[in-house]
Amino acid sequence: MMPYMNIEELTKSQIFLLTLLTSFVTSMATGIVTVSLVDQTPTTITQSVSRVIQSTVQPTTPDEKTQPVAAAVAVPLQTPPQQPEKAPELSEIVQGVMPSVVRLTEISGGSFVGIGIVLDAEGTVVADMESLSGRQSVNATLVDGTTLKISAFWRDAEHNLVFMSGTSASTTQPTYAPIALSKDAPVMGQTIIGIFGKQSARIASGLIVAVLGDGASIVTTDISATLIERGTPIINKNGALIGISTASSRAIEGSAFIPTSIIYAHYEPALAAKKSKPRAP
């Protein structure tokens, strides 16, 4: 028969040792359970706990009258490395720009005459002045199929730029999607995307091979000149407009473009002139 211990017969020393042993065993069990629970806890919760510990426990600065106290240090939990942002696909860039591209056709006959680019939410369109061929108005077809008559209200003969606007014959006016204009100066070696197509949209990628003239007045590319049409736009990898093809740029080189800096320089004066013109009675 195994001997048993009568706690009433224990000395004070034995009771003290027994208390220490019980506390030790309890602490060990608590630690094992805690570690097990932490291992099973989602990463987001453990990260929050770590941040709370770090912000709560702060080191103390000893002064001359106090002894240094060791500061508790919270060990940050490992967090998974952040994934780098994925660069947009070429298809995503083009799809984002297409609502800003309009097809220009003759009012009578419907023949394709060029491409226009929407600049603002009011429907201001910039294009190659050669698209008009002496006309004042053309039809513009938006990406959603809406067709409306637009008319020229500002011409820049030096760069063959024309600014146009109009209203739909329908009682419901279309929603315009203005393109972003690149604020960065074009540089050699920059990747570009050209948008073409008389019947349906086509694209071609290329590079800027030269920047000519004072103030970068002409941008030349390695895109085939056979693809380029009146008003063909080129965009950067962010979908911002870099330039458009006009008769002036093609006279210098078939694959050259008028940069957005010149387009923007004429945009404000064009709008001011449009507002100052008296309305027809």
C-alpha positions in Angstrom: 0.0 0.0 0.0 1.4 3.3 -1.1 2.1 5.8 1.6 0.1 9.1 1.4 1.0 12.5 2.6 -1.1 14.3 5.2 -0.9 18.0 4.4 -1.6 18.9 8.0 1.6 17.2 9.1 3.8 19.2 6.6 6.2 21.8 7.9 6.1 25.4 6.8 9.1 24.7 4.5 7.5 21.7 2.9 4.2 23.7 2.3 6.2 26.5 0.7 8.0 24.1 -1.6 4.7 22.4 -2.5 3.2 25.8 -3.4 6.2 26.6 -5.6 5.9 23.3 -7.4 2.1 23.8 -8.0 2.7 27.3 -9.4 5.5 26.0 -11.7 3.3 23.2 -13.1 0.4 25.6 -13.6 2.6 28.1 -15.4 4.0 25.4 -17.7 0.5 24.2 -18.6 -0.7 27.8 -19.2 2.3 28.5 -21.5 1.7 25.3 -23.6 -2.0 26.2 -24.1 -1.1 29.8 -24.9 1.5 28.8 -27.5 -0.9 26.3 -29.0 -3.6 29.0 -29.3 -1.2 31.5 -30.9 -0.1 29.0 -33.5 -3.8 28.6 -34.5 -4.7 32.3 -34.4 -5.0 34.1 -37.8 -2.1 36.3 -38.8 -4.2 39.5 -38.7 -5.0 39.0 -35.0 -1.4 38.2 -34.0 -0.2 41.3 -35.8 -2.8 43.4 -33.9 -1.7 41.9 -30.6 2.0 42.6 -31.4 1.2 46.3 -32.3 -0.7 46.7 -29.0 2.2 45.3 -27.0 4.7 47.5 -28.8 2.7 50.6 -28.2 1.9 49.8 -24.6 5.4 48.8 -23.4 7.7 51.8 -23.5 11.3 52.0 -22.2 11.8 54.1 -19.2 14.6 56.6 -18.9 16.4 56.3 -15.6 17.3 59.5 -13.7 19.9 60.1 -11.1 17.7 58.9 -8.2 16.3 55.7 -9.7 18.0 52.5 -10.8 17.8 51.5 -14.4 14.8 49.2 -15.2 15.0 46.8 -18.0 12.3 47.6 -20.6 10.2 44.8 -21.9 10.7 44.3 -25.6 7.9 42.9 -27.7 9.2 40.7 -30.5 7.2 41.5 -33.7 5.6 38.6 -35.3 6.7 37.8 -38.9 4.4 39.2 -41.5 4.2 37.9 -45.1 6.0 40.1 -47.6 3.9 42.5 -49.5 3.4 41.7 -53.1 4.4 44.4 -55.6 1.6 46.1 -57.4 0.9 44.4 -60.7 1.5 46.6 -63.7 -1.6 47.0 -65.9 -1.8 44.7 -68.9 -1.7 46.3 -72.4 -5.3 45.3 -73.0 -6.4 47.1 -69.8 -4.6 50.2 -70.9 -6.2 50.2 -74.3 -9.7 49.5 -73.0 -9.4 52.4 -70.6 -8.5 54.8 -73.4 -11.0 53.6 -76.1 -14.0 55.6 -74.7 -11.9 58.7 -75.4 -11.3 57.8 -79.1 -14.0 58.8 -81.7 -14.2 58.0 -85.4 -14.8 60.9 -87.7 -16.9 60.4 -90.9 -18.4 62.6 -93.5 -21.9 63.8 -92.8 -23.1 62.9 -96.3 -21.8 59.5 -97.4 -20.3 58.4 -94.0 -16.8 57.9 -95.4 -14.0 57.7 -92.7 -12.0 60.9 -92.5 -9.9 60.5 -89.3 -9.7 60.0 -85.6 -10.6 62.5 -82.8 -9.7 62.5 -79.1 -12.1 63.7 -76.4 -10.4 66.3 -74.1 -13.1 67.1 -71.6 -16.5 66.2 -70.2 -18.2 68.8 -72.4 -17.2 66.9 -75.5 -14.3 69.0 -76.9 -12.6 66.9 -79.5 -9.1 67.5 -81.0 -8.2 66.2 -84.4 -6.1 66.6 -87.5 -7.4 69.6 -89.3 -6.9 67.7 -92.6 -9.8 65.5 -91.5 -12.2 68.3 -92.3 -10.8 68.9 -95.8 -12.3 72.4 -95.9 -15.5 71.3 -94.2 -16.8 72.9 -91.0 -18.5 69.8 -89.5 -18.2 66.0 -89.5 -19.9 63.2 -87.7 -18.2 61.7 -84.6 -19.0 58.2 -83.5 -18.3 57.3 -79.9 -17.2 53.9 -78.6 -20.8 53.1 -77.5 -22.1 53.7 -81.1 -23.5 57.2 -80.4 -23.1 59.4 -83.5 -23.3 63.2 -83.3 -22.4 66.2 -85.5 -19.4 68.2 -84.3 -18.2 71.5 -85.7 -14.8 73.3 -85.7 -14.5 76.3 -83.4 -10.7 76.7 -83.3 -8.0 76.0 -85.8 -4.2 76.0 -85.4 -2.9 76.2 -88.9 0.8 75.9 -87.8 0.3 72.5 -86.3 -2.8 71.5 -88.3 -4.9 71.0 -85.1 -8.6 71.6 -85.0 -10.8 71.7 -81.9 -14.5 70.7 -82.3 -17.6 70.2 -80.3 -21.3 69.5 -80.9 -24.5 68.1 -79.5 -26.4 64.9 -80.1 -29.6 64.9 -82.1 -31.1 62.8 -79.4 -32.7 64.3 -76.3 -30.3 62.4 -74.2 -26.8 63.9 -74.5 -23.9 61.4 -74.5 -21.5 60.9 -71.7 -17.9 61.9 -72.7 -14.8 60.2 -71.3 -11.9 62.7 -71.5 -8.5 61.3 -72.0 -5.6 62.2 -69.7 -2.9 64.4 -71.1 0.7 63.3 -70.3 2.4 66.0 -68.1 5.8 64.5 -68.7 8.0 65.6 -71.6 8.5 62.8 -74.2 11.9 61.2 -74.1 13.8 58.9 -76.5 13.3 55.2 -75.8 9.9 55.8 -74.2 7.4 53.0 -74.9 4.3 54.1 -76.7 1.0 52.6 -78.1 -0.6 53.8 -81.3 -4.4 53.4 -81.9 -5.7 53.1 -85.5 -8.6 51.6 -87.4 -11.1 52.9 -89.9 -13.7 50.2 -89.2 -12.5 48.7 -86.0 -9.7 49.6 -83.5 -6.2 48.3 -84.0 -3.1 49.0 -81.9 0.7 48.9 -82.4 3.4 49.4 -79.8 6.7 51.2 -80.4 9.3 53.6 -79.1 10.0 57.3 -79.3 13.1 57.5 -81.4 13.6 61.3 -81.5 12.3 64.5 -80.0 12.7 67.4 -82.5 12.3 71.1 -82.5 12.4 73.8 -79.8 10.3 72.8 -76.9 9.8 69.2 -78.2 7.5 70.4 -81.0 7.7 67.0 -82.9 7.9 63.5 -81.6 9.1 60.8 -84.0 8.5 57.1 -83.4 9.3 53.7 -85.0 5.6 52.9 -85.7 5.1 52.1 -89.3 3.9 55.1 -91.3 1.5 52.9 -93.2 -0.6 52.4 -90.1 -0.9 56.0 -89.2 -4.1 57.9 -90.1 -5.3 61.4 -89.6 -5.5 62.1 -85.9 -3.9 58.8 -84.8 -3.1 59.1 -81.1 -0.2 57.7 -79.2 -0.4 57.0 -75.5 2.1 56.0 -72.8 2.0 52.9 -70.5 -0.4 54.7 -68.2 -2.9 55.5 -70.9 -2.1 59.2 -71.0 -2.0 61.0 -74.4 1.5 61.8 -75.7 0.5 63.2 -79.1 -1.6 62.9 -82.3 -0.7 62.7 -86.0 -1.5 65.7 -88.1 -0.6 66.9 -91.6 2.2 69.1 -90.1 3.9 66.2 -88.3 3.5 63.8 -91.2 5.1 66.4 -93.5 8.3 66.1 -91.3 8.1 62.3 -91.0 5.4 59.8 -91.6 5.6 58.4 -88.1 5.9 61.8 -86.3 3.3 63.3 -83.9 2.4 66.7 -82.4 3.0 66.4 -78.6 0.4 67.1 -76.0 2.3 70.2 -74.8 1.2 72.0 -78.0 -2.4 70.6 -77.8 -2.7 71.9 -74.2 -1.2 75.3 -75.1 -4.1 75.8 -77.6 -6.8 74.2 -75.5 -7.5 77.1 -73.1 -7.4 79.8 -75.8 -9.8 77.6 -77.9 -12.3 77.3 -75.1 -12.1 81.1 -74.4 -12.8 81.8 -78.1 -15.7 79.4 -78.1 -17.3 81.1 -75.1 -16.8 84.5 -76.6 -18.5 83.7 -79.9 -22.1 85.0 -80.1 -24.8 82.3 -80.3 -26.7 82.0 -83.5 -30.2 83.5 -83.3 
